[in-house]
């Protein structure tokens, strides 16, 4: 696993960065992702995620997480990966607003770590093609998300 964490504004401390890395490793293992899978996580302010949401999704509000998948169903990348078996698999980027995560933790009466874990696993699942637009897809995605979080020790 190749994880890059961008925390330029020091929105989380080193101990929590290490915790994030452990959670991502656990999630990758549970999803049976290749060892050479890559992911970037950017911890950003509420204002920054609002700006990203407006620019790239045309949604004028802040949110907790935005995912940008590298291989979003592009057959050309699938073909490349089949031709070069050891080619690293880059899932993409997650942008997470620490402030929104903290607000949600308080709103839902969860610990900050539970909400951060939820947000990270949720984003990773999106980068792996899971979605929750249709009720049947939501059932699968949220079920898998809760299974991972519970196994990691982050029950509701």
C-alpha positions as CSV (number, residue, x, y, z in Angstrom):
1,X,0.0,0.0,0.0
2,X,1.2,3.4,-0.9
3,X,-0.6,6.1,1.1
4,X,0.2,9.8,0.9
5,X,-1.3,12.1,3.5
6,X,-1.4,15.8,2.9
7,X,-1.9,17.6,6.1
8,X,-0.2,20.9,5.3
9,X,-2.2,23.0,7.8
10,X,-1.6,20.4,10.6
11,X,-5.3,19.8,11.0
12,X,-4.6,16.5,12.6
13,X,-1.6,15.5,14.7
14,X,1.0,12.9,14.0
15,X,-0.6,10.3,16.2
16,X,-3.9,10.6,14.3
17,X,-2.0,10.5,11.0
18,X,-0.5,7.1,12.1
19,X,-4.0,6.0,13.1
20,X,-5.4,7.0,9.7
21,X,-2.6,4.9,8.0
22,X,-3.5,1.9,10.1
23,X,-7.2,2.2,9.3
24,X,-6.4,2.5,5.5
25,X,-4.2,-0.6,5.7
26,X,-6.9,-2.5,7.5
27,X,-9.5,-1.4,4.9
28,X,-7.3,-2.3,2.0
29,X,-6.7,-5.7,3.5
30,X,-10.5,-6.2,4.1
31,X,-11.2,-5.2,0.5
32,X,-8.4,-7.5,-0.7
33,X,-6.7,-4.7,-2.7
34,X,-3.4,-5.3,-4.3
35,X,-0.3,-4.5,-2.3
36,X,0.7,-1.8,-4.9
37,X,-2.5,0.1,-4.5
38,X,-2.0,3.9,-4.1
39,X,-4.2,6.5,-2.4
40,X,-3.8,10.1,-1.4
41,X,-5.7,11.7,1.5
42,X,-5.8,15.5,1.8
43,X,-7.0,17.0,5.1
44,X,-8.4,20.4,4.3
45,X,-10.3,23.2,5.9
46,X,-14.1,23.7,5.6
47,X,-13.5,26.7,3.3
48,X,-11.1,24.7,1.1
49,X,-13.6,21.8,0.7
50,X,-16.3,24.3,-0.1
51,X,-14.2,25.7,-2.8
52,X,-13.4,22.3,-4.3
53,X,-17.0,21.2,-4.1
54,X,-18.1,24.4,-6.0
55,X,-15.4,24.2,-8.6
56,X,-15.5,20.5,-9.4
57,X,-19.1,19.4,-8.5
58,X,-20.9,22.7,-8.9
59,X,-22.3,22.4,-5.4
60,X,-22.0,25.6,-3.4
61,X,-21.5,24.2,0.1
62,X,-19.0,22.5,2.3
63,X,-19.1,18.7,2.7
64,X,-17.1,16.1,4.7
65,X,-15.4,14.2,1.9
66,X,-14.9,14.5,-1.8
67,X,-13.5,11.6,-3.7
68,X,-11.7,11.8,-7.1
69,X,-11.3,8.4,-8.6
70,X,-8.4,7.8,-11.1
71,X,-10.0,4.8,-12.8
72,X,-13.6,5.7,-12.9
73,X,-14.7,2.9,-15.3
74,X,-12.2,3.9,-17.9
75,X,-11.6,0.8,-20.0
76,X,-8.2,2.1,-21.3
77,X,-6.8,1.9,-17.7
78,X,-8.2,-1.6,-17.2
79,X,-6.5,-2.7,-20.4
80,X,-3.2,-1.2,-19.3
81,X,-3.4,-2.9,-15.9
82,X,-4.1,-6.3,-17.6
83,X,-1.0,-5.8,-19.8
84,X,1.3,-4.7,-17.0
85,X,0.4,-6.9,-14.0
86,X,2.7,-5.0,-11.5
87,X,1.4,-1.6,-12.5
88,X,0.5,0.3,-9.4
89,X,-3.2,0.8,-8.9
90,X,-3.9,4.4,-8.1
91,X,-7.4,4.7,-6.5
92,X,-7.3,8.5,-6.5
93,X,-7.6,11.2,-3.9
94,X,-9.8,11.9,-0.9
95,X,-10.3,15.4,0.3
96,X,-11.6,15.5,3.9
97,X,-12.7,18.5,5.9
98,X,-11.6,18.0,9.5
99,X,-14.0,20.7,10.6
100,X,-17.0,19.0,9.0
101,X,-16.0,15.7,10.4
102,X,-15.9,17.3,13.9
103,X,-19.3,18.9,13.3
104,X,-20.8,15.5,12.2
105,X,-19.2,13.7,15.2
106,X,-21.0,16.1,17.5
107,X,-24.3,16.0,15.5
108,X,-24.4,12.2,15.5
109,X,-23.0,11.9,19.0
110,X,-20.0,9.8,17.8
111,X,-16.4,10.2,18.8
112,X,-14.2,12.2,16.4
113,X,-12.3,9.0,15.5
114,X,-15.5,7.1,14.7
115,X,-16.6,9.9,12.4
116,X,-13.2,10.3,10.8
117,X,-13.0,6.5,10.3
118,X,-16.5,6.5,8.8
119,X,-15.5,9.3,6.4
120,X,-12.3,7.6,5.3
121,X,-13.8,4.2,4.7
122,X,-16.8,5.8,2.9
123,X,-14.4,7.6,0.6
124,X,-12.3,4.5,-0.1
125,X,-15.4,2.6,-1.0
126,X,-16.4,5.3,-3.4
127,X,-12.9,5.1,-5.0
128,X,-13.5,1.4,-5.4
129,X,-16.8,1.8,-7.3
130,X,-19.3,1.6,-4.5
131,X,-22.2,4.1,-4.5
132,X,-25.3,4.8,-2.5
133,X,-27.6,6.5,-5.1
134,X,-29.9,3.5,-5.5
135,X,-31.3,1.9,-2.3
136,X,-30.0,-1.6,-3.2
137,X,-26.5,-0.1,-3.8
138,X,-26.7,1.9,-0.6
139,X,-27.5,-1.3,1.4
140,X,-24.4,-3.0,0.0
141,X,-22.1,0.0,0.5
142,X,-23.2,0.9,4.0
143,X,-23.3,-2.7,5.1
144,X,-19.7,-3.2,4.0
145,X,-18.7,0.1,5.5
146,X,-20.2,-0.8,8.9
147,X,-18.6,-4.3,8.7
148,X,-15.1,-2.8,8.2
149,X,-15.6,-0.1,10.9
150,X,-16.9,-2.7,13.4
151,X,-14.0,-5.1,12.7
152,X,-11.6,-2.2,13.3
153,X,-13.3,-1.4,16.6
154,X,-15.3,1.7,15.5
155,X,-18.8,0.5,16.2
156,X,-21.6,3.1,16.2
